[in-house]
Amino acid sequence: MPHPVMRGALAALLAAGSALAMAQSWPSKPIRMVIPYTPGGYTDTMARGVGEPLARALGVAVVFENKPGANSILGVDMVAKAAPDGHTLGTVIAAHSANATLYPKLPFDYFKDLTAVSLTSVAPLILVANNDFPAKSVGEFIAYARAHPGKINYGSSGNGAAAHLTMEYLMNLTGTKMQHVPYKGTAPALTDLIGGQIGVMFDTTALMMPHVKAGKIRALGTSSEKRVAGAGEVPTFIGGGMPGFVSGTWSMVLAPGGTPPDLVNRISSEIAKITRSAAFRERFEPQGIIPVGNTPEEASAFLRGEVAKWGKVIKDAGVKAE
C-alpha cells in the first residue's frame, strides 16, 4: 500500500492532470456569457466586444444572456452557481465592486464563489445634460447645483453603479445635493434624459457621445485626467475647475469559483489576444474605452482594490441599497 504522503502526491498529480486536460479540451460546447444588465449599456457592449471574437477564435458559439436585476446581483449569482468548467462566464463593471458594501448579505462570496479572469477595459465617464438644462459647462453646473439644492434630478444605470457613485463623490467634493433616479441600465436612463424627465447623468463617453454629436443631449465634462479620445472637444472636470476629480468604470470577465487555474489562464490568454488586437483597439479606443486584458492574478488584485475604494465612497456618502 502506498505511503500516505505518496497517496497525497499521487492525488495532487492526478488532479493537476485532470485540470490540464480540461483546459486543453475547452471548449467542448457553446459558451454562455451572462450580462447582468439590459442590452445597450457598457457592460453589454464589452461582453459582446469580447465574446463575439472569442467565438470566432474558438470556433464555438458564445450565447449572450442578459439577466438584469438587483444591481447585477442576479446575473452574477448565475455565474457563481454555474459549473466551473469554463462554459459559463460573466461580464461585470464597477458596480459589482460596490455591491460588496451596499449589500451585506449577498448570495455569493466575491473571492470563493467567483474567479476573476481578466480586466478587459477601463472607461472614464462623461457628464451629460438634456438640452434644456441651464448649465453649459462644469463651472456653470456646479454653480447651478449649489444655488438649487435638491432640485436637480440625475439618473444612473443603477443604484451603486459607477455613474451613481461618481455623482455622490462629486456632491461630496462640491457640497451640493441632487436627487438620484436609478434605472435598470443605461438605455432607459438615456431615454428619460433626452425626454427631459431627468436633468443630468454620468455614463461612458462611448455610449453618450453619439447622442451628443447628434444634438440630442449636451456634454458638460469628462471625469478623466486628460481629454478622452472620441470626446476631445469636451473639457475635463479638472480643466473646468475641479482639481483631482477622476473617476470611471471598467469591465471584467468572471468565471465560477473552483474553475481550474489552468483553464482560467487559458480563457484569460484568449481574452488578452482579443483586447490587444488591432481590431479591438480600433473599434473601442476612439470611443474613449481603454483596452486592458490582464492576468487572473492582476484582475483579482484590481477587484480587491476597487471593493475598498468604492466601499469608502459609499460609507462617506451614506449610500444605501434600495
Secondary structure as a PSIPRED ss2 file (coil, helix, strand):
# PSIPRED VFORMAT (PSIPRED V4.0)

   1 M C   1.000  0.000  0.000
   2 P C   1.000  0.000  0.000
   3 H C   1.000  0.000  0.000
   4 P H   0.000  1.000  0.000
   5 V H   0.000  1.000  0.000
   6 M H   0.000  1.000  0.000
   7 R H   0.000  1.000  0.000
   8 G H   0.000  1.000  0.000
   9 A H   0.000  1.000  0.000
  10 L H   0.000  1.000  0.000
  11 A H   0.000  1.000  0.000
  12 A H   0.000  1.000  0.000
  13 L H   0.000  1.000  0.000
  14 L H   0.000  1.000  0.000
  15 A H   0.000  1.000  0.000
  16 A H   0.000  1.000  0.000
  17 G H   0.000  1.000  0.000
  18 S H   0.000  1.000  0.000
  19 A H   0.000  1.000  0.000
  20 L H   0.000  1.000  0.000
  21 A H   0.000  1.000  0.000
  22 M H   0.000  1.000  0.000
  23 A H   0.000  1.000  0.000
  24 Q H   0.000  1.000  0.000
  25 S H   0.000  1.000  0.000
  26 W C   1.000  0.000  0.000
  27 P C   1.000  0.000  0.000
  28 S C   1.000  0.000  0.000
  29 K C   1.000  0.000  0.000
  30 P C   1.000  0.000  0.000
  31 I E   0.000  0.000  1.000
  32 R E   0.000  0.000  1.000
  33 M E   0.000  0.000  1.000
  34 V E   0.000  0.000  1.000
  35 I E   0.000  0.000  1.000
  36 P C   1.000  0.000  0.000
  37 Y C   1.000  0.000  0.000
  38 T C   1.000  0.000  0.000
  39 P C   1.000  0.000  0.000
  40 G C   1.000  0.000  0.000
  41 G C   1.000  0.000  0.000
  42 Y H   0.000  1.000  0.000
  43 T H   0.000  1.000  0.000
  44 D H   0.000  1.000  0.000
  45 T H   0.000  1.000  0.000
  46 M H   0.000  1.000  0.000
  47 A H   0.000  1.000  0.000
  48 R H   0.000  1.000  0.000
  49 G H   0.000  1.000  0.000
  50 V H   0.000  1.000  0.000
  51 G H   0.000  1.000  0.000
  52 E H   0.000  1.000  0.000
  53 P H   0.000  1.000  0.000
  54 L H   0.000  1.000  0.000
  55 A H   0.000  1.000  0.000
  56 R H   0.000  1.000  0.000
  57 A H   0.000  1.000  0.000
  58 L H   0.000  1.000  0.000
  59 G C   1.000  0.000  0.000
  60 V C   1.000  0.000  0.000
  61 A C   1.000  0.000  0.000
  62 V E   0.000  0.000  1.000
  63 V E   0.000  0.000  1.000
  64 F E   0.000  0.000  1.000
  65 E E   0.000  0.000  1.000
  66 N E   0.000  0.000  1.000
  67 K C   1.000  0.000  0.000
  68 P C   1.000  0.000  0.000
  69 G C   1.000  0.000  0.000
  70 A H   0.000  1.000  0.000
  71 N H   0.000  1.000  0.000
  72 S H   0.000  1.000  0.000
  73 I H   0.000  1.000  0.000
  74 L H   0.000  1.000  0.000
  75 G H   0.000  1.000  0.000
  76 V H   0.000  1.000  0.000
  77 D H   0.000  1.000  0.000
  78 M H   0.000  1.000  0.000
  79 V H   0.000  1.000  0.000
  80 A H   0.000  1.000  0.000
  81 K C   1.000  0.000  0.000
  82 A C   1.000  0.000  0.000
  83 A C   1.000  0.000  0.000
  84 P C   1.000  0.000  0.000
  85 D C   1.000  0.000  0.000
  86 G C   1.000  0.000  0.000
  87 H C   1.000  0.000  0.000
  88 T E   0.000  0.000  1.000
  89 L E   0.000  0.000  1.000
  90 G E   0.000  0.000  1.000
  91 T E   0.000  0.000  1.000
  92 V E   0.000  0.000  1.000
  93 I E   0.000  0.000  1.000
  94 A H   0.000  1.000  0.000
  95 A H   0.000  1.000  0.000
  96 H H   0.000  1.000  0.000
  97 S H   0.000  1.000  0.000
  98 A H   0.000  1.000  0.000
  99 N H   0.000  1.000  0.000
 100 A H   0.000  1.000  0.000
 101 T H   0.000  1.000  0.000
 102 L H   0.000  1.000  0.000
 103 Y C   1.000  0.000  0.000
 104 P C   1.000  0.000  0.000
 105 K C   1.000  0.000  0.000
 106 L C   1.000  0.000  0.000
 107 P C   1.000  0.000  0.000
 108 F C   1.000  0.000  0.000
 109 D C   1.000  0.000  0.000
 110 Y C   1.000  0.000  0.000
 111 F C   1.000  0.000  0.000
 112 K C   1.000  0.000  0.000
 113 D C   1.000  0.000  0.000
 114 L E   0.000  0.000  1.000
 115 T E   0.000  0.000  1.000
 116 A E   0.000  0.000  1.000
 117 V E   0.000  0.000  1.000
 118 S E   0.000  0.000  1.000
 119 L E   0.000  0.000  1.000
 120 T E   0.000  0.000  1.000
 121 S E   0.000  0.000  1.000
 122 V E   0.000  0.000  1.000
 123 A E   0.000  0.000  1.000
 124 P E   0.000  0.000  1.000
 125 L E   0.000  0.000  1.000
 126 I E   0.000  0.000  1.000
 127 L E   0.000  0.000  1.000
 128 V E   0.000  0.000  1.000
 129 A E   0.000  0.000  1.000
 130 N E   0.000  0.000  1.000
 131 N C   1.000  0.000  0.000
 132 D C   1.000  0.000  0.000
 133 F C   1.000  0.000  0.000
 134 P C   1.000  0.000  0.000
 135 A C   1.000  0.000  0.000
 136 K C   1.000  0.000  0.000
 137 S C   1.000  0.000  0.000
 138 V H   0.000  1.000  0.000
 139 G H   0.000  1.000  0.000
 140 E H   0.000  1.000  0.000
 141 F H   0.000  1.000  0.000
 142 I H   0.000  1.000  0.000
 143 A H   0.000  1.000  0.000
 144 Y H   0.000  1.000  0.000
 145 A H   0.000  1.000  0.000
 146 R H   0.000  1.000  0.000
 147 A H   0.000  1.000  0.000
 148 H C   1.000  0.000  0.000
 149 P C   1.000  0.000  0.000
 150 G C   1.000  0.000  0.000
 151 K C   1.000  0.000  0.000
 152 I C   1.000  0.000  0.000
 153 N E   0.000  0.000  1.000
 154 Y E   0.000  0.000  1.000
 155 G E   0.000  0.000  1.000
 156 S E   0.000  0.000  1.000
 157 S C   1.000  0.000  0.000
 158 G C   1.000  0.000  0.000
 159 N C   1.000  0.000  0.000
 160 G C   1.000  0.000  0.000
 161 A C   1.000  0.000  0.000
 162 A H   0.000  1.000  0.000
 163 A H   0.000  1.000  0.000
 164 H H   0.000  1.000  0.000
 165 L H   0.000  1.000  0.000
 166 T H   0.000  1.000  0.000
 167 M H   0.000  1.000  0.000
 168 E H   0.000  1.000  0.000
 169 Y H   0.000  1.000  0.000
 170 L H   0.000  1.000  0.000
 171 M H   0.000  1.000  0.000
 172 N H   0.000  1.000  0.000
 173 L H   0.000  1.000  0.000
 174 T H   0.000  1.000  0.000
 175 G C   1.000  0.000  0.000
 176 T C   1.000  0.000  0.000
 177 K C   1.000  0.000  0.000
 178 M C   1.000  0.000  0.000
 179 Q E   0.000  0.000  1.000
 180 H E   0.000  0.000  1.000
 181 V E   0.000  0.000  1.000
 182 P E   0.000  0.000  1.000
 183 Y C   1.000  0.000  0.000
 184 K C   1.000  0.000  0.000
 185 G C   1.000  0.000  0.000
 186 T H   0.000  1.000  0.000
 187 A H   0.000  1.000  0.000
 188 P H   0.000  1.000  0.000
 189 A H   0.000  1.000  0.000
 190 L H   0.000  1.000  0.000
 191 T H   0.000  1.000  0.000
 192 D H   0.000  1.000  0.000
 193 L H   0.000  1.000  0.000
 194 I H   0.000  1.000  0.000
 195 G H   0.000  1.000  0.000
 196 G C   1.000  0.000  0.000
 197 Q C   1.000  0.000  0.000
 198 I C   1.000  0.000  0.000
 199 G C   1.000  0.000  0.000
 200 V E   0.000  0.000  1.000
 201 M E   0.000  0.000  1.000
 202 F E   0.000  0.000  1.000
 203 D E   0.000  0.000  1.000
 204 T E   0.000  0.000  1.000
 205 T H   0.000  1.000  0.000
 206 A H   0.000  1.000  0.000
 207 L H   0.000  1.000  0.000
 208 M H   0.000  1.000  0.000
 209 M H   0.000  1.000  0.000
 210 P H   0.000  1.000  0.000
 211 H H   0.000  1.000  0.000
 212 V H   0.000  1.000  0.000
 213 K H   0.000  1.000  0.000
 214 A C   1.000  0.000  0.000
 215 G C   1.000  0.000  0.000
 216 K C   1.000  0.000  0.000
 217 I E   0.000  0.000  1.000
 218 R E   0.000  0.000  1.000
 219 A E   0.000  0.000  1.000
 220 L E   0.000  0.000  1.000
 221 G E   0.000  0.000  1.000
 222 T E   0.000  0.000  1.000
 223 S C   1.000  0.000  0.000
 224 S C   1.000  0.000  0.000
 225 E C   1.000  0.000  0.000
 226 K C   1.000  0.000  0.000
 227 R C   1.000  0.000  0.000
 228 V C   1.000  0.000  0.000
 229 A C   1.000  0.000  0.000
 230 G C   1.000  0.000  0.000
 231 A C   1.000  0.000  0.000
 232 G C   1.000  0.000  0.000
 233 E C   1.000  0.000  0.000
 234 V C   1.000  0.000  0.000
 235 P C   1.000  0.000  0.000
 236 T E   0.000  0.000  1.000
 237 F C   1.000  0.000  0.000
 238 I C   1.000  0.000  0.000
 239 G C   1.000  0.000  0.000
 240 G C   1.000  0.000  0.000
 241 G C   1.000  0.000  0.000
 242 M C   1.000  0.000  0.000
 243 P C   1.000  0.000  0.000
 244 G C   1.000  0.000  0.000
 245 F C   1.000  0.000  0.000
 246 V C   1.000  0.000  0.000
 247 S C   1.000  0.000  0.000
 248 G E   0.000  0.000  1.000
 249 T E   0.000  0.000  1.000
 250 W E   0.000  0.000  1.000
 251 S E   0.000  0.000  1.000
 252 M E   0.000  0.000  1.000
 253 V E   0.000  0.000  1.000
 254 L E   0.000  0.000  1.000
 255 A E   0.000  0.000  1.000
 256 P E   0.000  0.000  1.000
 257 G C   1.000  0.000  0.000
 258 G C   1.000  0.000  0.000
 259 T C   1.000  0.000  0.000
 260 P C   1.000  0.000  0.000
 261 P H   0.000  1.000  0.000
 262 D H   0.000  1.000  0.000
 263 L H   0.000  1.000  0.000
 264 V H   0.000  1.000  0.000
 265 N H   0.000  1.000  0.000
 266 R H   0.000  1.000  0.000
 267 I H   0.000  1.000  0.000
 268 S H   0.000  1.000  0.000
 269 S H   0.000  1.000  0.000
 270 E H   0.000  1.000  0.000
 271 I H   0.000  1.000  0.000
 272 A H   0.000  1.000  0.000
 273 K H   0.000  1.000  0.000
 274 I H   0.000  1.000  0.000
 275 T H   0.000  1.000  0.000
 276 R C   1.000  0.000  0.000
 277 S C   1.000  0.000  0.000
 278 A H   0.000  1.000  0.000
 279 A H   0.000  1.000  0.000
 280 F H   0.000  1.000  0.000
 281 R H   0.000  1.000  0.000
 282 E H   0.000  1.000  0.000
 283 R H   0.000  1.000  0.000
 284 F H   0.000  1.000  0.000
 285 E H   0.000  1.000  0.000
 286 P H   0.000  1.000  0.000
 287 Q H   0.000  1.000  0.000
 288 G C   1.000  0.000  0.000
 289 I C   1.000  0.000  0.000
 290 I E   0.000  0.000  1.000
 291 P E   0.000  0.000  1.000
 292 V C   1.000  0.000  0.000
 293 G C   1.000  0.000  0.000
 294 N C   1.000  0.000  0.000
 295 T C   1.000  0.000  0.000
 296 P H   0.000  1.000  0.000
 297 E H   0.000  1.000  0.000
 298 E H   0.000  1.000  0.000
 299 A H   0.000  1.000  0.000
 300 S H   0.000  1.000  0.000
 301 A H   0.000  1.000  0.000
 302 F H   0.000  1.000  0.000
 303 L H   0.000  1.000  0.000
 304 R H   0.000  1.000  0.000
 305 G H   0.000  1.000  0.000
 306 E H   0.000  1.000  0.000
 307 V H   0.000  1.000  0.000
 308 A H   0.000  1.000  0.000
 309 K H   0.000  1.000  0.000
 310 W H   0.000  1.000  0.000
 311 G H   0.000  1.000  0.000
 312 K H   0.000  1.000  0.000
 313 V H   0.000  1.000  0.000
 314 I H   0.000  1.000  0.000
 315 K H   0.000  1.000  0.000
 316 D H   0.000  1.000  0.000
 317 A H   0.000  1.000  0.000
 318 G C   1.000  0.000  0.000
 319 V C   1.000  0.000  0.000
 320 K C   1.000  0.000  0.000
 321 A C   1.000  0.000  0.000
 322 E C   1.000  0.000  0.000
